[in-house]
């Protein structure tokens, strides 16, 4: 993100009164499982969580399930001004983890024969979009899902952030957002490389609505959230958020003075972001999807777990592999090892989250942090250090 734009945005928020749908946070009460402290790594996990709150991250919730059982913990604050603790039951934005839900929905619709992964998206998109979004015409659903379109990422647009600056808590629709991608140069020729772009999933949300005649929200609730009893998961801005929703923060001045950026809406509710959840609910989703594999057919799972390494010119040594609605990550583990995980991460202005399953070790690891790592700051490295230390602890 352009640093000048980010600074202007956050300065505006810093000097303005907090408004929007999450004005303050109330406490939630979580009943820890009776055997939580019996996990052999209980002290190790809790020490790590506490350590990184002491290093400046405002609040953390963490869930780990391995051969020894499930451990759940949390530390820090969900609302700094009100001194509200961050708990495993605290609802918080999980940002791009939303894409894993959108991807799963796409596969379910393929199984219902609504469309095929290799169908071209032209038939479901308005002519205006096809004419103005480069690489859109001729792209397939699969290419949108595995980010091989080369379509410009609207989240990198200065015009997009200036629009948000003028109306920070605006509830955007897909038709408004896609215009920020009009007449932008593609990052590569269609199908010739792989680079993550939020616009791909934005376009998928348009395809879903057009092909089914239903909203993405209704389909996600009916086909995923409802059947999995994910009662603490919400699709903002379509669902109302509960009072136990965490505030989101960013280190604007790069000196660990956190600024509240909660109600800054980066286009939530349009396929690529918008989910708010808990680590408990995230486990209810990722384990049926990737561990017991009871959500999708074997054919869909094969498509979902066919990965292409991202070719990011700004990060040529990254560990990110992209599948059809899924990520494969190593988290600082050796790239040639079997210590990879399937799932998705989420990064936004005031929130970050990970939810991954390590198939070769049968380990689930989900965490949520109410600090934004979508832009550079000293605390972003603290977050990455937390991510790496937790991953290392899984294999100790």
Secondary structure, DSSP 8 states (H G I E B T S, - for coil): --HHHHHHHHHHHHHS---SS------------TTGGGSTTHHHHHHHHHHHHHTT-SEEEEEEEETTEEEEEEEEEEETTTTEE--TT-BEEEETTHHHHHHHHHHHHHHTTS--TTSBGGGGS-HHHHHHSTTTTT-BHHHHHTT-S----GGG-HHHHHHHHHSTT----HHHHHGGGTT---SSSTTS-----HHHHHHHHHHHHHHHSS-HHHHHIIIIITTTT-TT-EETTTS---TTB---EE-TTSSS--EE-TT--SSTTSSSS-EEE-HHHHHHHHIIIIIS--SS-HHHHHHHT--EE---TT-TT---EE-SS-EEE-TTS-TTSS--EEEEEEE-SS-EEEEEEETTTTEEEEEEESB--SS--HHHHHHHHHHHHHHHHHT-
